[in-house]
Amino acid sequence: MLRNLCGVILLMIQRDTESTQVIGGRRTVVQGEDVDLSCRLIETTEDLEQITWQKSTWEETQKHNFMLIYPNGAIKFIAPNGLKGRVQFIGNPSENLGSIRITAVRLLDEGTFTCIFSVFPSGAYTTEIPLTVLGKNSSFTLCITVSMIDSVERLNVIINTRKVRSW
């Protein structure tokens, strides 16, 4: 009888957490603008313990915590990852909303942001939010010195390549 009761309780807990998830989404922003990274925990009535934000990049693939948010709304900055003074919590823990805003986005802000909701008793739920930062269009002067041209097509390819790289 006790085994059956334990099995039913375990099944109820497992069933309740199957639909629980964190939703976010890919973001693209132009350098210098602000961007909101949305993060929400849905389909749960469990108690929130904390929200953790992490960042990783192509060069630094290990995820590093940079912000903790507690159920009472208190915020703790751990390691700013170059975000010091430019990241704000714009969510609401009582609504399981963990969104942040990054102001004056820099090219080095590009990477993958991870939002982690820790809830009791089931544990952690995460989502990854890739952030792409586009460089601003800027005017430039292209100077070409030509001593010998193989073909007009080759010259066009060089110009087009330089335009793409000038971002």
N, C-alpha and C positions, 0 to 999 in steps of 0.2 A: 504493500500500500504506500509506504514512504517513497519507494523508488518511483512509483507511478506519479505521485504528487510532485517530486523533484523534476521528473521529466516534463510534466505539464508546465511547471513554472519556467523551466529553461526554454521550452518551446515558445511560451508567451513572450519572454524577454527577447529571444531571437527574432520572432515575428515582428515585434514592435520596432526593432532597430533595422530591419531589412530595407525599409523605405526611407530611413533617415539619410540625408546627404547634405553636403555643402555645395552650393551653386555659386559660380563665379563666371568668368569668361575672358577670352582673349581681348587685349586692348592695344590700340595703336594711337600714338600721339606725336605731334610735331614738337621738336625741341623748343623749350621755352614756355610751352603751354602747361596747363594743369591737367591732371588726369585722375579720375576716380576709379579705384579698384574695388569692385563690388564683391561682397562675400556674405552669404546668408545660409544659416543652418535651417533646414526645413524638416517637417514631419517628425518632430520630437517634443516630448513634454518633460524630458529629463533636465536635471539641474546643470546649468552652465558653471563650469569651474574656471575657465579662462579661454581667451582667444589669443593665439600666437601668430605673428606674422614673420615669415622668413623670406630670404632672397638668395638666389643663386644666379650666376652668369656663365657665359661660355668659358671664360677664363677661370672663374672660381666656381667650380661645379658643386662644391659642398654647400649645403644650405646653412645659412647663418640666421639665427633669431635676431630681429631688430626691434620688436615691439611686443609687449604683453598688455592685454586688456582684461580687466577683472570684472566680475558681475556687477559691482557697484559703479562701474564706469572709470575707475582709477586706471591710469596708463603708466606703464614703465618702459622707457627706452633702454634697450640693452646695449646694442652696438649699432650705431646709426647707419652703417654701410654707405656713407656719403649722403645720407638723407637727412642729416641733422638740421633741424629748423625748417625742413620742407615737407615733412609728413604729418598729417593730422588725422585723428580718428574722427570719422563722420558717421559712424554707426550708432547702434543702440543695443547694448547687451540684453536688455529686458525683452527685446524683440528678436533676439538671435541674429542681429545684423552687425557684421564686423567690418564694414567698409572703411577704407582709408582714402585720403586725397594726397597726392604728391604734387607740390607746386613747383613751378619753374623747372620742368623736367629737363634733365641733361642726357646727353648721349650715353654716359656711363650708367644711367639708371636702367637701361635695357637689360632684361633678364627674365627670370621666372620667379614670380612671387607666390608663396604658398601661404594659404590661410588655414589655420588649424583650430577647430572648435573642440575643446576638451569638455566632456559632459560625464556626469555620474548617473548610473553605474557603467554605461557601456564603453566609455573610452573616447578616443579621438576620431574625428572626421575631418578630412582635408580636401582641398581643391587647389589646383595649380592655375595661376593666372599669368600667361605669357604677356610680357609688355614689350612692344616694339616701338622704338623711338626713331622717328624720321628726322633727318637733318633739315634745316631750313634751306630753302632755295636761296642762293646768293649769286650775285653777278660776278663774273670773273673775266679777265682778259686772257685770251689764248694767243700766244705768240708762237708761230711756227717758222723755223728756219729750214728751208728746203735746198739741198744741194743736188739731189737727184730723186725724182719721183718714179717709182716702178709703175704705178697705175693710179688713176683717180680713185678707184674703189678702196685701195689701201689707205689713202689719205683720209677718206670719209670714215673709215673704221677707227682710225686713230682719234679723230675729232670726237666721234660719238663715245668712245671709251673714256676720253677725258671729261666729257660732260657728265657721264654717270658717276665718275669718281670724284667730281667736284662737290658733290653733296656734302 
